[in-house]
C-alpha cells in the first residue's frame, strides 16, 4: 500500500514539474514583451532566480533603449548573484554603474560588484589573485563613498581579505622554516610583519624571525656563526621591546641564553 502511494506521489510531482516547465516555456516563447517582463518580475519577487534570470536575459537586448531597462538590468544582476554566479554578477553590477552612473542604485551596484569578487575569492591556501582584486574594489568603494551606510560591512570584507592574504604569506614563511630554509624564512616572516604591522600575530612573526635566525646561525660555517648568533640576540630584543607581554617570550629567552652562550664560547676560542 505504501509503495503504491509513493508511486502515485512521484507521478503527481512529475506531472506537476512537467506542467510547470511547459508553462514557463510558453512564457519564454511569448512575443508580448510586457507580459514577459511582468512574469520575470513575479519570478524575481518569489525568489525563483533561475526563471527570472532566463526571462531577463531574453529581454535585455529588446529593452535596452526603454525606460524599463534600468530596473531590469538591476534585477538581472541580482539573479546572477543569488545563483552564486559571482564573476558574471560582479561584471554586470559594475556595468550597471557605468551604464547608469546617476542611478539611485549606482552606489549599491558598485558595492555589490566588489562583494561578488570577495565571495568568489577562494580560501587562503589557494591562489589569492581574486582576493587582491576584491580588496582593491572594496577599497575603491570606501574611498569613493566614505559616508555610505555600507562602509561598516565593506570594512568587514576588507579586514577578512587582508587576513586571507596575511595567512597566505605566513603559510609560505612557515613552509620555508619547516624545510629548514631558515634564511628564506627570516626574509618571509619579516615581509609578513612589514606588510601587516597591526596583526594580532605580530609577536609570533617576530619570534619566528628570531628562531629562524638562531637556527640559521647554528647551521652556519664557524666563521659566520658569531655574527649570526648576534643577529638572533638582536631579534630577541626586538621581540621583548615590541611585545613585552608576548606568550613567546619564555621560549625566546631560552634561545637568547643559548645564543649568548654560543657567542661567548666563540669569542673565548679566539682569545
ZABALUM-15221 format. One record per residue: residue in three letters; residue number from 1; x, y, z negated of N, C-alpha, C in turn. Coordinates in steps of 0.02 Angstrom, whole numbers, plus 50000, padded with zeros to 5 digits. Each point is the difference from the previous one (the first is absolute). Layout:
<rs>
res:n:n_east:n_north:n_up:ca_east:ca_north:ca_up:c_east:c_north:c_up
ALA:NUM:X:Y:Z:X:Y:Z:X:Y:Z $
...
</rs>
This chain:
<rs>
res:n:n_east:n_north:n_up:ca_east:ca_north:ca_up:c_east:c_north:c_up
UNK:1:50042:49940:50000:49958:50060:50000:50044:50063:50000 $
UNK:2:50049:50001:49955:50045:50057:49996:50038:50011:50066 $
UNK:3:50021:49945:50031:50036:50004:50063:49956:50031:50054 $
UNK:4:49937:49981:50001:49954:50027:50050:49990:50075:49989 $
UNK:5:49992:50020:49937:49991:50071:49984:50062:50040:50022 $
UNK:6:50058:49971:49986:50062:50034:50019:50005:50008:50075 $
UNK:7:49982:49948:50038:50002:50004:50073:49952:50053:50026 $
UNK:8:49941:50003:49970:49951:50051:50021:50026:50070:49984 $
UNK:9:50033:50008:49944:50028:50065:49981:50053:50021:50050 $
UNK:10:50046:49954:50018:50052:50015:50048:49970:50019:50068 $
UNK:11:49947:49963:50019:49967:50014:50063:49969:50070:50000 $
UNK:12:49968:50016:49944:49969:50066:49993:50052:50055:50003 $
UNK:13:50057:49991:49966:50053:50050:50001:50029:50008:50070 $
UNK:14:50007:49943:50034:50027:50002:50068:49954:50039:50047 $
UNK:15:49935:49987:49994:49951:50036:50041:50002:50074:49984 $
UNK:16:50006:50016:49935:50002:50070:49978:50061:50036:50028 $
UNK:17:50057:49966:49996:50062:50030:50026:49996:50010:50076 $
UNK:18:49974:49949:50034:49993:50005:50072:49954:50058:50020 $
UNK:19:49946:50006:49962:49952:50053:50012:50032:50068:49988 $
UNK:20:50039:50004:49946:50033:50063:49983:50050:50019:50053 $
UNK:21:50041:49951:50023:50049:50013:50053:49966:50022:50064 $
UNK:22:49944:49966:50017:49963:50017:50060:49973:50071:49996 $
UNK:23:49975:50019:49941:49974:50067:49991:50055:50052:50008 $
UNK:24:50059:49986:49971:50055:50047:50005:50023:50008:50073 $
UNK:25:50002:49945:50037:50021:50004:50070:49951:50041:50042 $
UNK:26:49936:49996:49982:49951:50042:50035:50013:50074:49988 $
UNK:27:50020:50016:49937:50017:50069:49984:50061:50022:50040 $
UNK:28:50050:49959:50002:50062:50017:50036:49987:50012:50074 $
UNK:29:49955:49960:50029:49987:50005:50072:49951:50056:50018 $
UNK:30:49972:50031:49948:49950:50052:50013:50033:50060:50034 $
UNK:31:49964:50031:50046:50025:50060:50034:49978:50064:49965 $
UNK:32:49962:49992:49946:49975:50057:49961:50054:50020:49949 $
UNK:33:50037:50052:50016:50056:50021:49958:49977:50020:49930 $
UNK:34:49946:50037:49995:49976:50022:49935:49978:49941:49957 $
UNK:35:49969:49951:50032:49980:49940:49964:50061:49963:49972 $
UNK:36:50050:49992:50042:50062:49965:49978:50033:50038:49943 $
UNK:37:50001:50066:50004:50031:50040:49948:49961:49993:49934 $
UNK:38:49935:50001:50005:49958:49991:49941:50013:49933:49967 $
UNK:39:50003:49947:50040:50013:49933:49974:50070:49994:49971 $
UNK:40:50049:50033:50033:50068:49999:49974:50003:50032:49931 $
UNK:41:49965:50056:49993:49998:50034:49935:49964:49959:49947 $
UNK:42:49949:49964:50022:49965:49955:49953:50047:49944:49976 $
UNK:43:50037:49971:50047:50049:49948:49980:50053:50030:49953 $
UNK:44:50022:50060:50015:50050:50033:49958:49972:50010:49929 $
UNK:45:49940:50025:49995:49969:50012:49934:49990:49935:49961 $
UNK:46:49990:49945:50036:49991:49935:49968:50067:49964:49988 $
UNK:47:50055:50035:50018:50068:49974:49992:50013:49938:50042 $
UNK:48:49966:49996:50055:50013:49946:50049:50051:50027:50050 $
UNK:49:50062:50002:49976:50053:50036:50035:50015:49974:50070 $
UNK:50:49998:49935:50008:50017:49971:50066:49950:50021:50053 $
UNK:51:49935:49996:49984:49949:50020:50048:50003:50075:50013 $
UNK:52:50009:50039:49947:50005:50073:50009:50060:50017:50044 $
UNK:53:50056:49967:49986:50061:50012:50040:49989:49985:50074 $
UNK:54:49969:49943:50015:49990:49980:50070:49957:50052:50037 $
UNK:55:49949:50025:49966:49956:50049:50033:50035:50067:50008 $
UNK:56:50034:50021:49947:50036:50064:50005:50054:49997:50055 $
UNK:57:50033:49944:50004:50052:49992:50051:49970:50007:50070 $
UNK:58:49941:49971:50011:49967:50006:50065:49979:50072:50014 $
UNK:59:49981:50036:49947:49974:50068:50008:50055:50053:50006 $
UNK:60:50059:49985:49977:50055:50050:49999:50010:50034:50067 $
UNK:61:50011:49964:50055:50013:50035:50064:49939:50036:50027 $
UNK:62:49941:49975:49982:49939:50031:50026:49984:50066:49965 $
UNK:63:50015:50003:49935:49980:50057:49960:50056:50049:49986 $
UNK:64:50055:49993:50034:50060:50039:49985:49988:50076:50004 $
UNK:65:49958:50023:50042:49990:50072:50008:49934:50024:49970 $
UNK:66:49969:49958:49959:49936:50019:49971:50008:50025:49928 $
UNK:67:49948:50030:49973:50003:50028:49932:50001:49945:49947 $
UNK:68:49982:49939:50020:50000:49944:49952:50067:49964:49995 $
UNK:69:50047:50020:50042:50063:49963:50004:50041:50005:49935 $
UNK:70:50000:50059:49969:50039:50008:49939:49978:49952:49945 $
UNK:71:49935:49997:49987:49975:49955:49949:50011:49927:50019 $
UNK:72:49992:49985:50064:50011:49932:50024:50072:49979:49989 $
UNK:73:50048:50045:50018:50071:49983:49995:50020:49990:49927 $
UNK:74:49973:50042:49956:50013:49995:49928:49979:49931:49974 $
UNK:75:49941:49979:50018:49975:49935:49977:50037:49942:50034 $
UNK:76:50018:50010:50063:50038:49949:50036:50066:49985:49964 $
UNK:77:50034:50053:49980:50064:49990:49964:49989:49961:49935 $
UNK:78:49945:50016:49966:49986:49965:49937:49982:49926:50011 $
UNK:79:49968:49984:50056:49986:49929:50012:50064:49960:50007 $
UNK:80:50050:50031:50030:50066:49967:50005:50031:49992:49931 $
UNK:81:49995:50053:49960:50028:49998:49932:49968:49945:49958 $
UNK:82:49934:49996:50002:49965:49950:49959:50010:49929:50025 $
UNK:83:50021:49993:50063:50018:49934:50026:50074:49985:49988 $
UNK:84:50035:50046:49966:50071:49994:49982:50045:49999:50062 $
UNK:85:49977:50031:50053:50042:50010:50059:50037:50066:49990 $
UNK:86:50048:50000:49952:50026:50063:49973:50041:50040:50050 $
UNK:87:50037:49968:50044:50039:50037:50048:49955:50036:50050 $
UNK:88:49950:49965:50026:49953:50031:50046:49960:50055:49964 $
UNK:89:49981:49987:49938:49963:50050:49962:50042:50062:49988 $
UNK:90:50063:49990:49982:50045:50057:49988:50006:50043:50063 $
UNK:91:50010:49967:50056:50006:50036:50064:49936:50041:50014 $
UNK:92:49942:49970:49990:49938:50035:50017:49983:50054:49949 $
UNK:93:50016:49991:49937:49990:50054:49952:50045:50060:50018 $
UNK:94:50062:49985:50018:50046:50054:50019:49977:50033:50065 $
UNK:95:49977:49960:50046:49976:50027:50064:49938:50044:49989 $
UNK:96:49959:49982:49951:49941:50041:49984:50022:50070:49980 $
UNK:97:50052:50004:49958:50023:50066:49976:50027:50043:50058 $
UNK:98:50028:49967:50050:50027:50037:50057:49944:50020:50049 $
UNK:99:49949:49958:50004:49944:50013:50045:49952:50051:49969 $
UNK:100:49993:49997:49933:49955:50046:49965:50037:50035:49943 $
UNK:101:50048:50042:50015:50041:50031:49947:49961:50044:49953 $
UNK:102:49943:50027:50021:49961:50044:49956:49942:49964:49967 $
UNK:103:49995:49935:50009:49946:49962:49970:50004:50000:49924 $
UNK:104:49942:49998:49968:49999:49995:49927:50030:49934:49977 $
UNK:105:50005:49951:50044:50027:49934:49983:50074:49992:50020 $
UNK:106:50030:50052:50026:50069:49994:50025:50049:49984:49944 $
UNK:107:49992:50034:49943:50046:49986:49943:49993:49929:49976 $
UNK:108:49937:49978:49992:49988:49931:49978:50031:49950:50048 $
UNK:109:49993:50012:50064:50026:49953:50050:50076:49999:50000 $
UNK:110:50032:50057:49988:50072:50000:49995:50023:49959:49940 $
UNK:111:49964:50008:49945:50014:49960:49940:49990:49926:50014 $
UNK:112:49945:49982:50032:49986:49930:50014:50050:49970:50048 $
UNK:113:50026:50040:50046:50051:49975:50045:50062:49978:49961 $
UNK:114:50019:50041:49950:50057:49983:49958:49985:49940:49955 $
UNK:115:49940:49997:49973:49980:49944:49957:50003:49934:50039 $
UNK:116:49978:50002:50062:50003:49939:50042:50072:49975:50008 $
UNK:117:50046:50046:50011:50070:49981:50006:50024:49969:49934 $
UNK:118:49979:50029:49945:50019:49974:49934:49973:49929:49991 $
UNK:119:49937:49990:50018:49969:49934:49991:50029:49948:50047 $
UNK:120:50025:50022:50057:50030:49953:50049:50070:49979:49979 $
UNK:121:50034:50043:49962:50070:49986:49981:50003:49936:49959 $
UNK:122:50049:49957:50014:50004:49935:49966:50030:50006:49930 $
UNK:123:50003:49944:49964:50031:49999:49934:50074:50017:50007 $
UNK:124:50030:50021:49945:50067:50030:50002:50054:49952:50024 $
UNK:125:49989:49935:49997:50052:49952:50020:50009:49998:50076 $
UNK:126:49950:50028:50037:50004:49999:50073:50025:50068:50026 $
UNK:127:50005:50005:50065:50024:50062:50031:49954:50059:49980 $
UNK:128:50031:50055:49981:49962:50056:49972:49993:50059:50048 $
UNK:129:50007:49988:50065:49991:50053:50050:49933:50034:49992 $
UNK:130:49947:49960:49991:49933:50028:49995:49988:50036:49934 $
UNK:131:50035:49978:49948:49996:50037:49936:50030:50070:50008 $
UNK:132:50054:50004:50037:50031:50066:50012:49953:50044:50041 $
UNK:133:49968:49971:50051:49952:50039:50040:49941:50023:49956 $
UNK:134:49976:49956:49957:49945:50018:49956:50020:50056:49952 $
UNK:135:50060:49994:49973:50026:50051:49954:50005:50068:50034 $
UNK:136:50025:50000:50061:50006:50063:50038:49932:50030:50014 $
UNK:137:49952:49958:50018:49932:50024:50016:49966:50027:49937 $
UNK:138:50007:49964:49944:49970:50022:49937:50031:50065:49976 $
UNK:139:50067:50005:50005:50034:50061:49978:49980:50059:50045 $
UNK:140:49992:49986:50065:49978:50052:50046:49931:50025:49983 $
UNK:141:49956:49953:49980:49932:50020:49980:50002:50043:49937 $
UNK:142:50039:49980:49950:50006:50038:49937:50026:50070:50013 $
UNK:143:50049:50005:50044:50029:50066:50016:49949:50045:50036 $
UNK:144:49958:49969:50042:49953:50039:50039:49938:50019:49960 $
UNK:145:49981:49957:49953:49939:50013:49961:50015:49995:49925 $
UNK:146:50040:50045:49974:50022:49995:49929:49943:50007:49950 $
UNK:147:49944:50028:50020:49943:50009:49955:49943:49950:50011 $
UNK:148:50013:49950:50040:49948:49952:50016:49981:49958:49939 $
UNK:149:49937:49981:49997:49977:49956:49946:50030:49930:50006 $
UNK:150:50030:49985:50058:50028:49934:50012:50074:49995:49979 $
UNK:151:50028:50055:49977:50071:50001:49981:50017:49948:49946 $
UNK:152:49960:49994:49946:50017:49948:49950:50005:49930:50030 $
UNK:153:49952:49983:50044:50002:49934:50032:50061:49994:50046 $
UNK:154:50014:50054:50037:50058:49999:50044:50064:49990:49960 $
UNK:155:50005:50031:49941:50060:49994:49959:50009:49929:49973 $
UNK:156:49944:49966:49987:50004:49930:49979:50031:49958:50055 $
UNK:157:49978:50012:50062:50026:49962:50058:50074:50018:50012 $
UNK:158:50017:50063:49992:50069:50022:50009:50046:49966:49949 $
UNK:159:49978:50000:49938:50040:49969:49947:50008:49925:50013 $
UNK:160:49946:49967:50021:50002:49929:50014:50047:49986:50059 $
UNK:161:50000:50043:50050:50044:49992:50058:50073:50008:49980 $
UNK:162:50013:50051:49959:50068:50010:49975:50024:49938:49962 $
UNK:163:49954:49971:49959:50019:49942:49960:50017:49940:50044 $
UNK:164:49962:49991:50053:50014:49945:50047:50069:50009:50032 $
UNK:165:50015:50061:50020:50065:50013:50031:50057:49991:49949 $
UNK:166:49987:50023:49940:50050:49991:49946:50013:49926:49987 $
UNK:167:49945:49961:49995:50008:49928:49987:50037:49965:50057 $
UNK:168:49989:50023:50061:50035:49972:50058:50075:50012:49994 $
UNK:169:50019:50062:49983:50071:50016:49991:50030:49963:49942 $
UNK:170:49963:49997:49944:50026:49965:49941:50010:49926:50013 $
UNK:171:49955:49971:50039:50008:49929:50018:50064:49988:50040 $
UNK:172:50014:50046:50046:50061:49994:50040:50062:50005:49956 $
UNK:173:49999:50046:49952:50056:50008:49954:50008:49937:49957 $
UNK:174:49944:49973:49976:50003:49939:49959:50027:49942:50040 $
UNK:175:49982:49996:50064:50026:49946:50042:50076:50004:50007 $
UNK:176:50026:50061:50011:50073:50008:50003:50033:49976:49936 $
UNK:177:49970:50017:49943:50028:49980:49936:49998:49924:49993 $
UNK:178:49944:49969:50018:49992:49928:49991:50046:49959:50044 $
UNK:179:50022:50028:50056:50047:49963:50044:50072:50023:49989 $
UNK:180:50010:50035:49943:50067:50022:49978:50033:50052:50045 $
UNK:181:49959:50037:50037:50025:50057:50039:49995:50062:49955 $
UNK:182:50046:50003:49951:49992:50049:49946:50012:50072:50023 $
UNK:183:50045:50009:50046:50012:50068:50025:49938:50026:50037 $
UNK:184:49972:49957:50043:49940:50019:50037:49941:50010:49952 $
UNK:185:49996:49959:49947:49947:50007:49950:50005:50068:49965 $
UNK:186:50062:50020:49984:50010:50065:49968:49975:50057:50044 $
UNK:187:50018:49998:50063:49979:50052:50048:49924:50000:50006 $
UNK:188:49970:49940:50004:49928:49994:50010:49961:50025:49939 $
UNK:189:50023:49981:49940:49966:50023:49939:50007:50076:49991 $
UNK:190:50057:50027:50018:50008:50073:49997:49953:50035:50048 $
UNK:191:49989:49969:50058:49954:50028:50049:49929:50000:49973 $
UNK:192:49979:49945:49968:49933:49996:49971:49992:50055:49947 $
UNK:193:50050:50007:49957:49997:50049:49946:49998:50071:50027 $
UNK:194:50037:50012:50054:50001:50067:50031:49933:50014:50035 $
UNK:195:49972:49950:50033:49937:50010:50037:49939:50004:49955 $
UNK:196:50004:49968:49941:49943:49998:49954:50022:50019:49929 $
UNK:197:50022:50063:49991:50027:50021:49935:49950:49998:49943 $
UNK:198:49935:50003:50016:49948:50000:49948:49974:49929:49986 $
UNK:199:50031:49950:50029:49975:49932:49991:50002:49978:49927 $
UNK:200:49950:49961:49982:49998:49971:49932:50054:49946:49992 $
UNK:201:50029:49979:50056:50053:49949:49998:50070:50031:50006 $
UNK:202:50004:50065:49989:50065:50034:50008:50055:49971:49957 $
UNK:203:49983:49983:49937:50052:49972:49956:50022:49931:50023 $
UNK:204:49953:49961:50028:50019:49935:50027:50049:50008:50058 $
UNK:205:49986:50048:50045:50044:50010:50057:50069:50023:49977 $
UNK:206:50003:50043:49949:50064:50024:49975:50038:49943:49966 $
UNK:207:49963:49958:49964:50032:49942:49968:50027:49952:50053 $
UNK:208:49963:49989:50053:50023:49955:50053:50060:50029:50037 $
UNK:209:50004:50066:50004:50059:50032:50029:50061:49983:49958 $
UNK:210:49993:50009:49934:50056:49984:49956:50019:49925:50004 $
UNK:211:49949:49958:49999:50012:49928:50002:50035:49979:50064 $
UNK:212:49978:50028:50056:50030:49983:50066:50072:50024:50002 $
UNK:213:50012:50061:49974:50070:50026:50000:50044:49956:49956 $
UNK:214:49974:49981:49942:50039:49957:49955:50018:49933:50034 $
UNK:215:49951:49969:50031:50013:49935:50033:50047:50009:50060 $
UNK:216:49993:50056:50034:50045:50015:50056:50072:50007:49975 $
UNK:217:50007:50032:49943:50066:50009:49970:50030:49932:49980 $
UNK:218:49960:49957:49970:50024:49935:49979:50025:49958:50059 $
UNK:219:49966:50008:50058:50018:49961:50059:50055:50032:50042 $
UNK:220:50023:50058:49979:50049:50037:50040:50071:49974:49989 $
UNK:221:50044:50018:50046:50071:49985:49992:50027:50039:49941 $
UNK:222:50050:49975:49965:50024:50032:49938:50016:50074:50006 $
UNK:223:50030:50021:50055:50020:50070:50007:49940:50048:50006 $
UNK:224:49940:49974:50013:49940:50042:50007:49956:49998:49937 $
UNK:225:50015:49954:49955:49954:49988:49945:49994:50058:49951 $
UNK:226:50056:50030:49981:49996:50054:49950:49953:50056:50022 $
UNK:227:50009:50022:50062:49957:50054:50026:49927:49980:50002 $
UNK:228:49987:49938:50017:49931:49978:50008:49966:49986:49933 $
UNK:229:50038:49975:49952:49972:49994:49933:49985:50070:49970 $
UNK:230:50043:50047:50016:49988:50069:49977:49936:50028:50031 $
UNK:231:49986:49981:50064:49938:50022:50032:49939:49969:49965 $
UNK:232:50007:49939:49976:49946:49968:49963:49987:50037:49934 $
UNK:233:50053:50021:49968:49994:50038:49938:49964:50066:50013 $
UNK:234:50017:50033:50055:49966:50063:50018:49926:49988:50013 $
UNK:235:49984:49946:50034:49930:49983:50014:49962:49987:49935 $
UNK:236:50034:49970:49951:49968:49989:49935:49984:50066:49966 $
UNK:237:50046:50047:50003:49989:50065:49969:49941:50036:50033 $
UNK:238:49994:49992:50066:49944:50032:50035:49933:49969:49978 $
UNK:239:50000:49934:49989:49940:49967:49976:49983:50025:49930 $
UNK:240:50050:50004:49957:49988:50021:49930:49977:50073:49996 $
UNK:241:50030:50042:50042:49983:50072:49999:49930:50013:50029 $
UNK:242:49985:49966:50056:49938:50014:50035:49940:49961:49973 $
UNK:243:50014:49942:49969:49946:49957:49975:50017:49976:49929 $
UNK:244:50001:50046:49952:50023:49982:49932:49955:49948:49966 $
UNK:245:49940:49991:50023:49954:49952:49968:49989:49937:50043 $
UNK:246:50043:49990:50049:49991:49944:50045:50007:49933:49964 $
UNK:247:49958:49954:50020:50003:49932:49972:50061:49961:50026 $
UNK:248:50035:50028:50050:50058:49966:50028:50065:50022:49967 $
UNK:249:49996:50046:49952:50061:50027:49970:50040:49947:49962 $
UNK:250:49966:49954:49967:50036:49948:49961:50043:49957:50046 $
UNK:251:49971:49978:50055:50038:49959:50048:50056:50041:50032 $
UNK:252:49983:50064:50015:50050:50044:50031:50058:50013:49952 $
UNK:253:49985:50006:49935:50051:50012:49950:50050:49942:49998 $
UNK:254:49974:49939:50006:50044:49941:49999:50047:50001:50061 $
UNK:255:49973:50017:50059:50041:50005:50060:50051:50057:49993 $
UNK:256:49980:50053:49967:50045:50057:49990:50059:49980:49956 $
UNK:257:49986:49962:49948:50053:49976:49955:50049:49956:50040 $
UNK:258:49972:49955:50040:50043:49956:50040:50041:50039:50051 $
UNK:259:49969:50051:50031:50036:50041:50049:50057:50038:49966 $
UNK:260:49988:50028:49941:50052:50035:49963:50056:49953:49980 $
UNK:261:49982:49940:49979:50051:49951:49980:50043:49981:50060 $
UNK:262:49969:49993:50058:50038:49984:50060:50047:50056:50021 $
UNK:263:49978:50062:49994:50042:50057:50016:50060:50002:49952 $
UNK:264:49986:49989:49936:50054:50000:49949:50050:49945:50014 $
UNK:265:49974:49940:50017:50043:49943:50014:50045:50014:50060 $
UNK:266:49972:50029:50054:50038:50015:50060:50054:50052:49985 $
UNK:267:49983:50050:49961:50049:50052:49983:50056:49972:49956 $
UNK:268:49981:49955:49954:50051:49969:49957:50049:49958:50040 $
UNK:269:49973:49968:50052:50042:49957:50042:50050:50041:50041 $
UNK:270:49983:50065:50011:50043:50042:50040:50050:50042:49959 $
UNK:271:49998:49991:49935:50046:50037:49957:50071:49973:50005 $
</rs>
